[in-house]
Amino acid sequence: MAATVILKSGHRMYTVSKSVGYKGRRGGMCPNQLDDVLLVQYLLREKFKDRGDAPLGPPLQVDGVFGPKTHYAILYFQWLLTQAGARKEIVTGTIEPILATTRIDIDNPLLHLSGLKDLAETPGVPPALQKALKANTINSTDSVSGNALPKVR
């Protein structure tokens, strides 16, 4: 399930529990769980909401179904990160979970999409996503200034 990680600084990060995309890090098909896909779609839609060059035309549909538009939105966002200095290898079309071993740097797309807003209480967030985020909140003693993140199952 999608999860909220609350750092000791009060910052919130959001993570998926399983890979979202066509192929995961190990080459197999991604499970694309409903709440994980909802989280990625919602965060991408919010990221592109105020851009004049939205890659998909109309706003991305937040329906929990991984399809070509969600895939293209992930690819486009990852490409934008490479333009800001991330390694080109991150352009995979897949969003991976944030784990305890995840490096906190420009190469992690979920870190760029997360923010201070509490999505579990934000109007307009799909109810299924809000329910998952409320059920999976992790309070961490870690901060953003390091490589250690809490384990998210």
C-alpha positions as CSV (number, residue, x, y, z in Angstrom):
1,M,0.0,0.0,0.0
2,A,1.0,3.6,-0.6
3,A,2.5,5.1,2.6
4,T,3.3,8.5,4.2
5,V,6.7,8.8,5.9
6,I,6.8,11.7,8.4
7,L,10.4,12.8,9.0
8,K,11.4,14.4,12.3
9,S,11.6,17.7,10.5
10,G,7.9,17.4,9.8
11,H,8.4,16.9,6.1
12,R,6.3,14.3,4.5
13,M,7.4,11.9,1.8
14,Y,5.1,9.5,0.0
15,T,6.1,6.1,-1.3
16,V,4.6,3.2,-3.2
17,S,4.9,-0.3,-1.7
18,K,5.5,-2.0,-5.0
19,S,6.9,-0.8,-8.4
20,V,4.5,1.2,-10.7
21,G,5.2,0.8,-14.4
22,Y,5.5,-1.9,-17.0
23,K,8.7,-3.5,-15.8
24,G,10.2,-3.4,-12.4
25,R,13.8,-3.2,-11.3
26,R,14.2,-7.0,-11.6
27,G,12.7,-7.1,-15.1
28,G,9.3,-8.6,-14.1
29,M,6.0,-7.1,-14.6
30,C,5.0,-4.5,-12.0
31,P,2.1,-5.3,-9.7
32,N,0.6,-1.8,-10.2
33,Q,-1.5,-1.9,-7.0
34,L,-4.5,0.5,-7.0
35,D,-3.3,2.8,-4.2
36,D,0.2,2.9,-5.5
37,V,-0.9,3.9,-9.0
38,L,-3.3,6.4,-7.5
39,L,-0.5,8.0,-5.6
40,V,1.8,8.3,-8.6
41,Q,-1.0,9.6,-10.8
42,Y,-2.1,12.2,-8.2
43,L,1.5,13.4,-7.6
44,L,2.2,13.7,-11.3
45,R,-1.0,15.5,-12.0
46,E,-0.2,18.0,-9.2
47,K,3.4,18.4,-10.5
48,F,2.2,19.2,-14.0
49,K,-0.9,21.2,-13.0
50,D,0.7,24.7,-13.4
51,R,3.1,23.9,-16.2
52,G,2.4,25.4,-19.6
53,D,3.9,22.4,-21.3
54,A,1.9,19.6,-19.7
55,P,3.0,16.5,-21.6
56,L,-0.4,14.9,-21.8
57,G,-2.7,17.6,-22.9
58,P,-5.6,17.3,-20.4
59,P,-4.7,16.6,-16.8
60,L,-3.7,13.0,-16.0
61,Q,-6.7,10.9,-15.0
62,V,-6.3,9.7,-11.4
63,D,-8.2,6.4,-11.7
64,G,-5.6,3.9,-10.3
65,V,-5.2,2.2,-13.7
66,F,-1.7,2.1,-15.1
67,G,-1.8,2.8,-18.8
68,P,0.0,4.6,-21.6
69,K,-0.7,8.1,-20.3
70,T,0.6,7.3,-16.8
71,H,3.6,5.6,-18.4
72,Y,4.4,8.6,-20.6
73,A,3.9,11.0,-17.6
74,I,6.4,9.0,-15.6
75,L,8.9,9.0,-18.5
76,Y,8.5,12.8,-19.1
77,F,9.0,13.6,-15.4
78,Q,12.1,11.4,-15.2
79,W,13.4,13.1,-18.3
80,L,12.8,16.5,-16.7
81,L,14.9,15.3,-13.8
82,T,17.8,14.4,-16.1
83,Q,17.6,18.0,-17.5
84,A,18.2,19.1,-13.9
85,G,21.2,16.9,-13.4
86,A,20.0,13.4,-12.6
87,R,21.6,10.4,-14.2
88,K,20.1,9.4,-17.5
89,E,19.6,5.8,-16.2
90,I,16.7,6.9,-14.2
91,V,14.5,7.3,-17.3
92,T,12.8,3.9,-17.0
93,G,9.1,4.6,-17.0
94,T,8.8,2.9,-13.6
95,I,8.5,4.4,-10.1
96,E,10.2,2.3,-7.4
97,P,9.5,2.3,-3.7
98,I,11.6,4.3,-1.3
99,L,13.4,1.8,0.9
100,A,15.8,2.1,3.8
101,T,18.7,2.0,1.3
102,T,17.3,4.6,-1.0
103,R,19.7,7.5,-1.7
104,I,18.2,10.9,-1.0
105,D,19.3,12.8,-4.1
106,I,18.1,14.1,-7.4
107,D,17.8,10.6,-8.9
108,N,14.8,9.6,-6.9
109,P,11.5,10.8,-8.6
110,L,9.3,10.2,-5.5
111,L,11.4,12.5,-3.5
112,H,10.7,15.3,-6.0
113,L,7.0,14.6,-6.0
114,S,6.6,14.4,-2.3
115,G,5.9,17.6,-0.3
116,L,4.7,19.1,3.0
117,K,1.0,18.7,2.2
118,D,-0.9,16.0,4.1
119,L,-2.5,14.1,1.3
120,A,-4.6,12.1,3.7
121,E,-6.5,15.3,4.6
122,T,-6.3,17.2,1.3
123,P,-9.6,17.8,-0.6
124,G,-9.6,16.3,-4.1
125,V,-7.3,13.3,-3.3
126,P,-9.1,10.0,-4.2
127,P,-10.7,8.4,-1.1
128,A,-9.0,5.1,-1.7
129,L,-5.6,6.9,-1.6
130,Q,-6.5,8.8,1.5
131,K,-7.5,5.6,3.2
132,A,-4.2,3.9,2.3
133,L,-2.1,6.9,3.4
134,K,-4.0,7.1,6.8
135,A,-3.5,3.4,7.4
136,N,0.2,3.5,6.5
137,T,1.8,6.4,8.2
138,I,5.3,5.9,9.4
139,N,6.8,8.4,12.0
140,S,10.5,8.5,11.4
141,T,13.4,9.8,13.5
142,D,15.4,10.3,10.2
143,S,15.8,13.6,8.4
144,V,16.1,14.4,4.7
145,S,19.8,15.1,5.0
146,G,21.1,11.6,4.8
147,N,20.7,8.2,3.1
148,A,18.9,6.5,5.9
149,L,15.1,6.2,5.5
150,P,12.8,4.0,7.5
151,K,11.9,0.7,6.0
152,V,8.6,0.9,4.2
153,R,6.9,-2.5,3.6
